[in-house]
Amino acid sequence: MAHGSMTTGKQVSGWVTGLVLFAGLMMIIIGVYQTIVGIAALVDDQFYVVTAQYAYKVDVTAWGWIHLILGIVVALAGWAVIAGQTWGRVIGIIMATLSAIANFFFIPYYPFWSLLIIVLDVFVIWALCVYGSRSADRTYSMD
């Protein structure tokens, strides 16, 4: 993540760098979790039981594919964030947003974990947005 300090002449705050590293690791964990959820839904349609009276009903197999694809892309974007790639941060923000939305609709199947993933996605979005702002940088002379 020292890429930003070399190109701009500014060194990124250690606090912000730590947040982005944590966000990247959370993205990998969220991605692996969603991949496992997706595989479980694809292997056994009856694994997740829908709570009664939920407004949004989607086939469990469809959720399996959605979570599998989201999981893989989120984990890869997390790896790119840790590697300091700008595209990883952009894709990370987009995928964390999509992950939060998908998990909102997945609440009737797995309520506790869906809410936990939504909270982690919101943190990831915040951390990746802070990393890109000028207020996150502290200037140091490179002498």
MDAnalysis code that builds the backbone (N, CA, C; Angstrom):
import MDAnalysis as mda
import numpy as np

u = mda.Universe.empty(429, n_residues=143, atom_resindex=np.repeat(np.arange(143), 3), trajectory=True)
u.add_TopologyAttr("name", ["N", "CA", "C"] * 143)
u.add_TopologyAttr("resid", np.arange(1, 144))
u.add_TopologyAttr("resname", ["MET", "ALA", "HIS", "GLY", "SER", "MET", "THR", "THR", "GLY", "LYS", "GLN", "VAL", "SER", "GLY", "TRP", "VAL", "THR", "GLY", "LEU", "VAL", "LEU", "PHE", "ALA", "GLY", "LEU", "MET", "MET", "ILE", "ILE", "ILE", "GLY", "VAL", "TYR", "GLN", "THR", "ILE", "VAL", "GLY", "ILE", "ALA", "ALA", "LEU", "VAL", "ASP", "ASP", "GLN", "PHE", "TYR", "VAL", "VAL", "THR", "ALA", "GLN", "TYR", "ALA", "TYR", "LYS", "VAL", "ASP", "VAL", "THR", "ALA", "TRP", "GLY", "TRP", "ILE", "HIS", "LEU", "ILE", "LEU", "GLY", "ILE", "VAL", "VAL", "ALA", "LEU", "ALA", "GLY", "TRP", "ALA", "VAL", "ILE", "ALA", "GLY", "GLN", "THR", "TRP", "GLY", "ARG", "VAL", "ILE", "GLY", "ILE", "ILE", "MET", "ALA", "THR", "LEU", "SER", "ALA", "ILE", "ALA", "ASN", "PHE", "PHE", "PHE", "ILE", "PRO", "TYR", "TYR", "PRO", "PHE", "TRP", "SER", "LEU", "LEU", "ILE", "ILE", "VAL", "LEU", "ASP", "VAL", "PHE", "VAL", "ILE", "TRP", "ALA", "LEU", "CYS", "VAL", "TYR", "GLY", "SER", "ARG", "SER", "ALA", "ASP", "ARG", "THR", "TYR", "SER", "MET", "ASP"])
u.atoms.positions = np.array([
    [0.811, -1.192, 0.000],
    [0.000, 0.000, 0.000],
    [0.851, 1.251, 0.000],
    [2.122, 1.051, -0.168],
    [3.005, 2.194, -0.246],
    [2.969, 2.835, -1.622],
    [2.187, 2.255, -2.535],
    [2.107, 2.799, -3.891],
    [1.687, 4.261, -3.874],
    [0.721, 4.600, -3.037],
    [0.245, 5.978, -2.980],
    [1.310, 6.937, -2.506],
    [2.175, 6.507, -1.599],
    [3.208, 7.396, -1.095],
    [4.288, 7.654, -2.140],
    [4.525, 6.684, -3.027],
    [5.561, 6.867, -4.034],
    [5.082, 7.766, -5.164],
    [3.827, 7.673, -5.530],
    [3.356, 8.419, -6.684],
    [2.949, 9.838, -6.346],
    [2.487, 10.092, -5.141],
    [2.012, 11.422, -4.795],
    [2.998, 12.212, -3.965],
    [4.038, 11.559, -3.441],
    [4.969, 12.254, -2.578],
    [4.439, 12.368, -1.156],
    [3.302, 11.773, -0.889],
    [2.713, 11.794, 0.444],
    [2.710, 10.389, 1.003],
    [2.852, 10.292, 2.296],
    [2.773, 8.993, 2.941],
    [1.392, 8.853, 3.555],
    [0.744, 7.728, 3.295],
    [-0.592, 7.477, 3.824],
    [-0.473, 7.164, 5.307],
    [-1.409, 7.679, 6.081],
    [-1.452, 7.452, 7.513],
    [-1.441, 5.958, 7.825],
    [-0.711, 5.573, 8.840],
    [-0.670, 4.175, 9.271],
    [-2.032, 3.673, 9.699],
    [-2.827, 4.548, 10.298],
    [-4.179, 4.194, 10.725],
    [-5.041, 3.829, 9.520],
    [-4.965, 4.639, 8.481],
    [-5.754, 4.396, 7.274],
    [-5.261, 3.143, 6.565],
    [-3.948, 2.962, 6.493],
    [-3.390, 1.769, 5.876],
    [-3.866, 0.515, 6.607],
    [-3.901, 0.574, 7.928],
    [-4.393, -0.547, 8.718],
    [-5.863, -0.829, 8.466],
    [-6.661, 0.233, 8.334],
    [-8.084, 0.054, 8.035],
    [-8.289, -0.604, 6.682],
    [-7.503, -0.191, 5.693],
    [-7.640, -0.758, 4.356],
    [-7.169, -2.214, 4.346],
    [-6.102, -2.517, 5.050],
    [-5.660, -3.904, 5.164],
    [-6.751, -4.748, 5.818],
    [-7.343, -4.227, 6.892],
    [-8.430, -4.929, 7.567],
    [-9.617, -5.101, 6.621],
    [-9.949, -4.059, 5.865],
    [-11.067, -4.139, 4.911],
    [-10.783, -5.204, 3.850],
    [-9.566, -5.248, 3.342],
    [-9.203, -6.263, 2.356],
    [-9.321, -7.669, 2.913],
    [-8.852, -7.855, 4.148],
    [-8.982, -9.165, 4.789],
    [-10.448, -9.520, 5.034],
    [-11.242, -8.542, 5.446],
    [-12.678, -8.789, 5.637],
    [-13.348, -9.167, 4.324],
    [-12.921, -8.527, 3.236],
    [-13.472, -8.869, 1.928],
    [-13.150, -10.316, 1.567],
    [-11.945, -10.747, 1.846],
    [-11.580, -12.142, 1.567],
    [-12.422, -13.088, 2.421],
    [-12.571, -12.769, 3.706],
    [-13.376, -13.612, 4.596],
    [-14.834, -13.631, 4.153],
    [-15.393, -12.465, 3.840],
    [-16.778, -12.382, 3.369],
    [-16.928, -13.170, 2.067],
    [-15.970, -13.031, 1.177],
    [-16.019, -13.764, -0.088],
    [-15.992, -15.267, 0.108],
    [-15.109, -15.743, 0.979],
    [-15.047, -17.180, 1.264],
    [-16.355, -17.644, 1.905],
    [-16.872, -16.863, 2.860],
    [-18.145, -17.206, 3.503],
    [-19.263, -17.303, 2.457],
    [-19.371, -16.300, 1.585],
    [-20.440, -16.312, 0.597],
    [-20.262, -17.455, -0.402],
    [-19.040, -17.799, -0.720],
    [-18.794, -18.941, -1.602],
    [-19.285, -20.224, -0.948],
    [-18.997, -20.397, 0.335],
    [-19.456, -21.584, 1.061],
    [-20.978, -21.616, 1.134],
    [-21.605, -20.467, 1.405],
    [-23.069, -20.375, 1.434],
    [-23.641, -20.757, 0.073],
    [-23.021, -20.257, -0.986],
    [-23.483, -20.570, -2.333],
    [-23.378, -22.044, -2.657],
    [-22.255, -22.646, -2.298],
    [-22.070, -24.080, -2.551],
    [-23.086, -24.890, -1.757],
    [-23.320, -24.519, -0.489],
    [-24.297, -25.233, 0.340],
    [-25.691, -25.167, -0.285],
    [-26.062, -24.012, -0.801],
    [-27.384, -23.849, -1.423],
    [-27.485, -24.651, -2.717],
    [-26.405, -24.746, -3.471],
    [-26.426, -25.494, -4.722],
    [-26.451, -27.005, -4.492],
    [-25.746, -27.451, -3.462],
    [-25.665, -28.881, -3.185],
    [-26.975, -29.409, -2.599],
    [-27.606, -28.639, -1.702],
    [-28.821, -29.106, -1.029],
    [-29.852, -27.984, -0.975],
    [-30.897, -28.089, -1.793],
    [-31.954, -27.068, -1.835],
    [-32.678, -26.903, -0.506],
    [-32.670, -27.930, 0.311],
    [-33.402, -27.896, 1.577],
    [-32.545, -27.443, 2.754],
    [-31.282, -27.080, 2.504],
    [-30.379, -26.680, 3.589],
    [-30.858, -25.418, 4.282],
    [-31.329, -24.442, 3.520],
    [-31.825, -23.189, 4.082],
    [-33.343, -23.232, 4.111],
    [-33.902, -22.912, 5.259],
    [-35.355, -22.916, 5.425],
    [-35.823, -21.469, 5.507],
    [-36.806, -21.109, 4.686],
    [-37.319, -19.744, 4.637],
    [-38.270, -19.518, 5.812],
    [-38.112, -18.360, 6.463],
    [-39.058, -18.008, 7.520],
    [-40.400, -17.655, 6.899],
    [-41.440, -17.819, 7.650],
    [-42.791, -17.565, 7.136],
    [-43.030, -16.076, 6.914],
    [-43.850, -15.758, 5.925],
    [-44.328, -14.397, 5.684],
    [-43.227, -13.403, 5.315],
    [-42.260, -13.802, 4.539],
    [-41.246, -12.845, 4.089],
    [-41.647, -12.318, 2.723],
    [-41.503, -11.030, 2.523],
    [-42.002, -10.376, 1.315],
    [-41.254, -10.793, 0.052],
    [-39.974, -11.089, 0.162],
    [-39.171, -11.409, -1.015],
    [-38.816, -12.888, -0.994],
    [-39.322, -13.623, -1.963],
    [-39.012, -15.049, -2.060],
    [-38.232, -15.299, -3.336],
    [-37.063, -15.916, -3.173],
    [-36.216, -16.267, -4.307],
    [-35.816, -17.720, -4.134],
    [-35.732, -18.436, -5.227],
    [-35.348, -19.842, -5.200],
    [-33.969, -20.010, -4.560],
    [-33.819, -21.045, -3.745],
    [-32.557, -21.283, -3.042],
    [-31.412, -21.538, -4.035],
    [-31.694, -22.213, -5.127],
    [-30.648, -22.456, -6.131],
    [-30.165, -21.138, -6.743],
    [-31.090, -20.228, -6.990],
    [-30.693, -18.908, -7.509],
    [-29.799, -18.193, -6.504],
    [-30.156, -18.275, -5.214],
    [-29.315, -17.665, -4.184],
    [-27.948, -18.320, -4.140],
    [-27.926, -19.620, -4.377],
    [-26.645, -20.318, -4.396],
    [-25.710, -19.753, -5.449],
    [-26.214, -19.545, -6.671],
    [-25.392, -18.990, -7.739],
    [-25.005, -17.547, -7.452],
    [-25.954, -16.768, -6.931],
    [-25.666, -15.363, -6.607],
    [-24.547, -15.271, -5.577],
    [-24.655, -16.058, -4.499],
    [-23.632, -16.005, -3.445],
    [-22.299, -16.577, -3.916],
    [-22.334, -17.599, -4.733],
    [-21.089, -18.178, -5.241],
    [-20.327, -17.167, -6.091],
    [-21.008, -16.534, -7.018],
    [-20.348, -15.547, -7.899],
    [-19.899, -14.319, -7.108],
    [-20.790, -13.788, -6.257],
    [-20.408, -12.641, -5.424],
    [-19.213, -12.976, -4.547],
    [-19.231, -14.149, -3.951],
    [-18.152, -14.550, -3.052],
    [-16.802, -14.580, -3.736],
    [-16.762, -15.169, -4.920],
    [-15.499, -15.256, -5.648],
    [-14.988, -13.867, -6.021],
    [-15.873, -13.019, -6.534],
    [-15.448, -11.676, -6.963],
    [-15.040, -10.819, -5.757],
    [-15.785, -10.899, -4.644],
    [-15.440, -10.124, -3.447],
    [-14.072, -10.558, -2.908],
    [-13.819, -11.858, -2.864],
    [-12.527, -12.344, -2.358],
    [-11.374, -11.877, -3.261],
    [-11.565, -11.941, -4.583],
    [-10.516, -11.480, -5.502],
    [-10.283, -9.976, -5.377],
    [-11.353, -9.216, -5.216],
    [-11.211, -7.766, -5.028],
    [-10.507, -7.475, -3.705],
    [-10.783, -8.258, -2.673],
    [-10.088, -8.096, -1.393],
    [-8.595, -8.314, -1.536],
    [-8.236, -9.315, -2.314],
    [-6.819, -9.575, -2.575],
    [-6.189, -8.393, -3.311],
    [-6.907, -7.826, -4.271],
    [-6.398, -6.668, -5.020],
    [-6.251, -5.450, -4.106],
    [-7.176, -5.270, -3.156],
    [-7.083, -4.153, -2.198],
    [-5.814, -4.297, -1.360],
    [-5.563, -5.496, -0.883],
    [-4.362, -5.734, -0.077],
    [-3.101, -5.491, -0.910],
    [-3.160, -5.824, -2.202],
    [-2.017, -5.609, -3.093],
    [-1.843, -4.141, -3.483],
    [-2.789, -3.281, -3.072],
    [-2.664, -1.854, -3.349],
    [-3.176, -1.426, -4.707],
    [-3.982, -2.241, -5.336],
    [-4.521, -1.924, -6.655],
    [-5.737, -1.009, -6.533],
    [-5.735, 0.093, -7.274],
    [-6.861, 1.029, -7.252],
    [-8.124, 0.363, -7.761],
    [-8.019, -0.439, -8.821],
    [-9.204, -1.109, -9.353],
    [-9.812, -2.037, -8.306],
    [-8.989, -2.604, -7.442],
    [-9.498, -3.470, -6.374],
    [-10.362, -2.696, -5.397],
    [-9.949, -1.454, -5.115],
    [-10.740, -0.614, -4.208],
    [-12.078, -0.254, -4.831],
    [-12.074, 0.098, -6.106],
    [-13.316, 0.457, -6.798],
    [-14.250, -0.760, -6.874],
    [-13.707, -1.882, -7.326],
    [-14.515, -3.109, -7.406],
    [-14.954, -3.521, -6.007],
    [-14.102, -3.323, -5.020],
    [-14.449, -3.656, -3.636],
    [-15.654, -2.879, -3.141],
    [-15.700, -1.597, -3.428],
    [-16.839, -0.772, -3.018],
    [-18.107, -1.248, -3.714],
    [-18.004, -1.509, -5.014],
    [-19.172, -1.977, -5.771],
    [-19.637, -3.334, -5.263],
    [-18.708, -4.259, -5.079],
    [-19.081, -5.616, -4.666],
    [-19.570, -5.658, -3.221],
    [-19.001, -4.840, -2.352],
    [-19.495, -4.800, -0.967],
    [-20.923, -4.256, -0.936],
    [-21.211, -3.308, -1.807],
    [-22.578, -2.787, -1.909],
    [-23.527, -3.877, -2.395],
    [-23.136, -4.590, -3.450],
    [-23.968, -5.681, -3.963],
    [-24.110, -6.810, -2.943],
    [-23.047, -7.076, -2.204],
    [-23.090, -8.101, -1.163],
    [-24.076, -7.723, -0.061],
    [-24.057, -6.464, 0.343],
    [-24.997, -6.011, 1.376],
    [-26.439, -6.145, 0.893],
    [-26.687, -5.773, -0.357],
    [-28.041, -5.890, -0.908],
    [-28.457, -7.352, -0.996],
    [-27.571, -8.210, -1.501],
    [-27.890, -9.640, -1.612],
    [-28.169, -10.243, -0.241],
    [-27.390, -9.852, 0.754],
    [-27.608, -10.405, 2.092],
    [-28.864, -9.854, 2.741],
    [-29.294, -8.663, 2.356],
    [-30.576, -8.167, 2.840],
    [-31.694, -9.102, 2.387],
    [-31.654, -9.505, 1.132],
    [-32.671, -10.408, 0.621],
    [-32.495, -11.837, 1.138],
    [-31.311, -12.152, 1.656],
    [-31.027, -13.497, 2.179],
    [-31.382, -13.624, 3.660],
    [-31.822, -12.541, 4.293],
    [-32.148, -12.555, 5.723],
    [-33.105, -13.684, 6.119],
    [-34.166, -13.981, 5.356],
    [-35.067, -15.047, 5.810],
    [-34.426, -16.430, 5.798],
    [-33.337, -16.614, 5.072],
    [-32.691, -17.915, 5.005],
    [-31.666, -18.104, 6.118],
    [-30.970, -17.044, 6.472],
    [-29.901, -17.126, 7.471],
    [-29.777, -15.766, 8.143],
    [-30.691, -15.416, 9.056],
    [-30.805, -14.036, 9.564],
    [-29.556, -13.485, 10.257],
    [-29.021, -14.202, 11.229],
    [-27.902, -13.661, 12.005],
    [-26.693, -13.379, 11.119],
    [-26.301, -14.365, 10.329],
    [-25.112, -14.207, 9.500],
    [-25.318, -13.191, 8.398],
    [-26.523, -13.115, 7.861],
    [-26.798, -12.113, 6.826],
    [-26.631, -10.703, 7.385],
    [-27.158, -10.470, 8.585],
    [-27.018, -9.145, 9.208],
    [-25.561, -8.842, 9.539],
    [-24.836, -9.843, 9.998],
    [-23.414, -9.657, 10.290],
    [-22.636, -9.298, 9.022],
    [-22.911, -9.971, 7.928],
    [-22.222, -9.683, 6.676],
    [-22.576, -8.284, 6.188],
    [-23.834, -7.865, 6.359],
    [-24.232, -6.506, 5.964],
    [-23.423, -5.473, 6.748],
    [-23.274, -5.682, 8.045],
    [-22.495, -4.759, 8.874],
    [-21.037, -4.726, 8.408],
    [-20.460, -5.885, 8.142],
    [-19.077, -5.937, 7.662],
    [-18.943, -5.272, 6.289],
    [-19.934, -5.464, 5.420],
    [-19.905, -4.809, 4.108],
    [-19.923, -3.294, 4.248],
    [-20.734, -2.778, 5.161],
    [-20.787, -1.330, 5.382],
    [-19.434, -0.826, 5.876],
    [-18.799, -1.566, 6.773],
    [-17.469, -1.178, 7.242],
    [-16.463, -1.176, 6.092],
    [-16.506, -2.203, 5.253],
    [-15.582, -2.297, 4.117],
    [-15.772, -1.095, 3.189],
    [-17.017, -0.762, 2.891],
    [-17.294, 0.400, 2.038],
    [-16.713, 1.663, 2.654],
    [-16.943, 1.852, 3.938],
    [-16.426, 3.041, 4.624],
    [-14.898, 3.090, 4.571],
    [-14.253, 1.967, 4.906],
    [-12.789, 1.948, 4.950],
    [-12.185, 2.199, 3.571],
    [-12.780, 1.638, 2.537],
    [-12.247, 1.841, 1.187],
    [-12.484, 3.262, 0.691],
    [-13.575, 3.879, 1.117],
    [-13.838, 5.274, 0.738],
    [-12.911, 6.225, 1.478],
    [-12.620, 5.964, 2.732],
    [-11.721, 6.813, 3.518],
    [-10.314, 6.761, 2.937],
    [-9.898, 5.597, 2.495],
    [-8.554, 5.436, 1.946],
    [-8.332, 6.309, 0.729],
    [-9.383, 6.572, -0.017],
    [-9.240, 7.374, -1.217],
    [-9.381, 8.862, -0.993],
    [-9.768, 9.283, 0.217],
    [-9.991, 10.710, 0.439],
    [-8.697, 11.420, 0.825],
    [-8.655, 12.701, 0.531],
    [-7.466, 13.490, 0.870],
    [-7.281, 13.616, 2.378],
    [-8.368, 13.578, 3.126],
    [-8.254, 13.707, 4.581],
    [-7.554, 12.508, 5.203],
    [-7.445, 11.408, 4.461],
    [-6.773, 10.227, 4.989],
    [-5.263, 10.321, 4.872],
    [-4.773, 11.243, 4.063],
    [-3.331, 11.378, 3.845],
    [-2.706, 12.353, 4.826],
    [-1.501, 12.016, 5.282],
    [-0.675, 12.956, 6.042],
    [0.556, 13.222, 5.199],
    [0.922, 14.467, 5.069],
    [2.083, 14.771, 4.232],
    [3.355, 14.714, 5.056],
    [4.330, 14.100, 4.479],
    [5.673, 14.032, 5.056],
    [6.650, 14.382, 3.959],
    [7.752, 14.968, 4.325],
    [8.781, 15.205, 3.307],
    [9.480, 13.880, 3.023],
    [9.772, 13.649, 1.779],
    [10.383, 12.386, 1.363],
    [11.905, 12.493, 1.348],
    [12.464, 13.493, 2.017],
    [13.920, 13.688, 2.029],
    [14.614, 12.598, 2.795],
])
